């Protein structure tokens, strides 16, 4: 089961009211969207939900949940960087509240079969596409086809992995013998490349490399930059944008964008510092431990 991170803090910070158009640009299993609608109802009226996700399974499940709860919604398959287009397609001129939860959902990690987790032996794909085709760009393409230096740069830049060059060198050496096809193949290469003490650290030695490859395959940072611009453009005057990030690269992009908006006199952050999960949430959901929530109010 996927548990929405910083759910209470996000909904309270957005201050959702009856009649609001609420866009969830990363709908997932509709955890935030449903709570947003409930928050409006608690104040005496309904909100209208616009949901966006790249995963058709997530959309189908969310549609059933929203319908069961009697929540009026329009759902779209796509990327939140095209938010303005989807708001228009929903018949709305703007959004009053926008939610972007940048984390990969638990179903993607645990049961997609696409290689997001280093804990399972799966094809090394890491694409958000439910049914990748022969033309789909995948993690397998990167590790088997890219130059060693380019692989090292991606792992270092997107994973902030200190042993990026050693890992890239090991990948280049292994693939001359046979292609790296599965997550287990890649994990064994990574473990062979890093020092013993690193393998005994707090996080699995493959964590940062897998993160880097997933970000590269899905152009997550490019989508985030364009998505933030799209979200700000779609937001009504006085509207609020909540963004939950899960690693420093994402948070840096969000922080920079919000600072620039504020400096230009286009609004202000709800709080100077991001909101982080409390000990109770981290104990209940360890995947929430790195989450940061920032909320911006548009003038």
Secondary structure as UniProt FT lines:
FT   TURN            5..6
FT   HELIX           7..14
FT   TURN            18..19
FT   STRAND          21..24
FT   TURN            25..26
FT   TURN            28..29
FT   HELIX           31..42
FT   TURN            43..44
FT   STRAND          48..53
FT   HELIX           56..68
FT   TURN            69..70
FT   STRAND          73..77
FT   HELIX           80..82
FT   HELIX           83..89
FT   TURN            90..91
FT   STRAND          95..101
FT   HELIX           106..111
FT   TURN            118..119
FT   TURN            130..131
FT   TURN            134..135
FT   HELIX           139..145
FT   HELIX           148..159
FT   TURN            162..163
FT   HELIX           164..175
FT   TURN            176..177
FT   HELIX           183..193
FT   HELIX           196..199
FT   TURN            205..206
FT   HELIX           207..217
FT   TURN            218..219
FT   HELIX           220..234
FT   STRAND          235..245
FT   HELIX           248..263
FT   TURN            264..265
FT   STRAND          267..269
FT   HELIX           279..284
FT   HELIX           286..288
FT   TURN            289..290
FT   STRAND          292..298
//
